[in-house]
Amino acid sequence: MTRKKYSRLEMALICWTLGIFGIHRLLMGYKNWYLQLITLGGLGLWMLYDLFAIITGKMKMANGEPLL
């Protein structure tokens, strides 16, 4: 199954607004997205780490493809 390709800006906005629920990881295809939902984004720290990784281009889709 192929996932929709997202830009870094789209993912950064989704992470900023819904990051504590792990929605950005769900959309990117990661199977551990529910851990952020349970911990509320690691009390915000995990979400901030992901946001920084998305903005700098270090976080890729779960299948290894870069964000657009």
Secondary structure, 3 states (H helix, E strand, C coil): CCCCCCCHHHHHHHHHHHHHHCHHHHHHCCCCHHHHHHHHHHHCHHHHHHHHHHHHCCCCCCCCCCCC
